[in-house]
Amino acid sequence: MDKAIVIENLSKTYKNDRGIQDINLEVERGEIFGFLGPNGAGKSTAMKIMVGLMKADKGDVWINGYSVTKDYEQAMKNVGSIIENVVPFSYLTAYDNMKLSGRFNSQIDEGIIDNCLEITGLIKYKNEKVKNYSLGMKQRLGLAMAILSKPNILILDEPFNGLDIQGMVEMRELIINLSAQENTTFFISSHLIHDIELTCNKVGILYNGKLLGVDSTKNILKNYSSLENYYLSEVDLNGDS
Amino acid sequence: METLKAVYINEIFKISKKKKFFLALIFSFFSVIVAAIAVYFLNNFAGIRITGSSDFSIMVLSVLSYTLFPLFIAFICIDMFVGEFVDQTIKLTLTCPAPRFKVFLGKILAIASFIMTNLFFVMVSSLLVSIFVSSSMPNLIKVFLAYIMEFFPLFVFALMVVLISNIAKGTTSAFMFTIFIFLVFNGLGFVFPYFKSLFFTSSFDWYTLFLGSYINSSKIIRLFLILLGYSIMLFTAGYYLFEKKDI
């Protein structure tokens, strides 16, 4: 199968000795991969390195066959991302913020921007300045910006943060639909086990900066009563190693 | 090239939407008006001849190049670098498919455009206002040359603020540090006049070298090379820190 994301020996250690250690991972095209772990496990660190916001001490990430460290522009060409909380430019409107992202792709016009704002339920507020937006609206705007250029890979760090129940359900449906219809690959991190179980078809457990196990959701649910049980068992078995 | 163009347009777009941009233009315009009123009254009522119309634009330039121009350049540079890191909007810029060098270069080009716009705006408004100060026609070539030449030292100053913005952790500390360096450089130039030309802040009036009847080409070349050296060093150091930054 075609590999959308390959992570090789990825390591990053902060001054407080926390971080991630020797993460190796492959995500096939069209998969919805869930990166599950408690707060501080290193999920955001790994994802920041994946999108070039942070430099790894060791290792590399290959996206669509291109190295993030050596060929960033090509690697990120077909990637959309949300990293931690979305912080758009508050003095601009939602439409202006979308235009900033859209300028990197000559095919994006007003119609496509409106369509993305429609999908994320922000079309009514497109000319309103972002400083008046709620946390959930900013998160939706982040998603609208991430899907604007129809990327074939979406890297979403805690995408359900700040969303209400309806927003979470809509986000989940959008992810599943994009994966099914457009064969979009998703790399999603969350500490919300339930959302990962309902959304992802492959799960990796990250604990104390180490990747404890990777398996398909189908297999996990065949062997364990829930994803939560699988998570607890992996942490019990390998968490202290 | 398309990526760099997109980054540059985005940065220009962001500057144009900032209140600081309009404040810079408004304050620049008002300072020209205030200068014109002062010159008009001194020329006509106090019996002191300050300047004719051909020199009015140059006089405005000599005042603003040490006051408002550096101030607004500092505001814009700090906003575009440390400001975006502090409010985390830099994440949106850096996750676009543009390598950091192109992001850095796009920002620098946008700052250069801002400096040019501000200089052009002040030049045009001072030329228009100078018509009311005196009836004689201003020397357009002289004025134009002075404003073009002023771009270079202001750009070097902008690169210094960019470097400071990549060292400082906050916008206030970046601003205070910029003022400190500006004052120290000017002070050192005053205390050690022999080494004055080594401090780029003393070059803010280097356009005067082009306006006299005698052109001192060796001094112009020397100052140009000093400014060029500063530009290369400040650009490289600023980019090095920008590239290394983890978000």
HADDOCK unambig.tbl for C-alpha pairs under 7 A between the chains (distance, minus, plus):
assign (segid A and resid 51 and name CA) (segid B and resid 95 and name CA) 6.18 0.50 0.50
assign (segid A and resid 53 and name CA) (segid B and resid 94 and name CA) 6.78 0.50 0.50
assign (segid A and resid 53 and name CA) (segid B and resid 246 and name CA) 5.96 0.50 0.50
assign (segid A and resid 53 and name CA) (segid B and resid 247 and name CA) 5.47 0.50 0.50
assign (segid A and resid 54 and name CA) (segid B and resid 246 and name CA) 4.53 0.50 0.50
assign (segid A and resid 54 and name CA) (segid B and resid 247 and name CA) 6.02 0.50 0.50
assign (segid A and resid 55 and name CA) (segid B and resid 246 and name CA) 6.69 0.50 0.50
assign (segid A and resid 72 and name CA) (segid B and resid 99 and name CA) 5.89 0.50 0.50
assign (segid A and resid 73 and name CA) (segid B and resid 97 and name CA) 5.02 0.50 0.50
assign (segid A and resid 73 and name CA) (segid B and resid 98 and name CA) 5.35 0.50 0.50
assign (segid A and resid 73 and name CA) (segid B and resid 99 and name CA) 5.76 0.50 0.50
assign (segid A and resid 76 and name CA) (segid B and resid 97 and name CA) 4.96 0.50 0.50
assign (segid A and resid 77 and name CA) (segid B and resid 97 and name CA) 5.32 0.50 0.50
assign (segid A and resid 87 and name CA) (segid B and resid 88 and name CA) 6.33 0.50 0.50
assign (segid A and resid 87 and name CA) (segid B and resid 89 and name CA) 5.43 0.50 0.50
assign (segid A and resid 88 and name CA) (segid B and resid 89 and name CA) 5.90 0.50 0.50
assign (segid A and resid 89 and name CA) (segid B and resid 89 and name CA) 6.15 0.50 0.50
assign (segid A and resid 100 and name CA) (segid B and resid 10 and name CA) 5.73 0.50 0.50
assign (segid A and resid 101 and name CA) (segid B and resid 96 and name CA) 6.83 0.50 0.50
assign (segid A and resid 103 and name CA) (segid B and resid 6 and name CA) 5.42 0.50 0.50
assign (segid A and resid 104 and name CA) (segid B and resid 3 and name CA) 6.22 0.50 0.50
assign (segid A and resid 104 and name CA) (segid B and resid 6 and name CA) 5.77 0.50 0.50
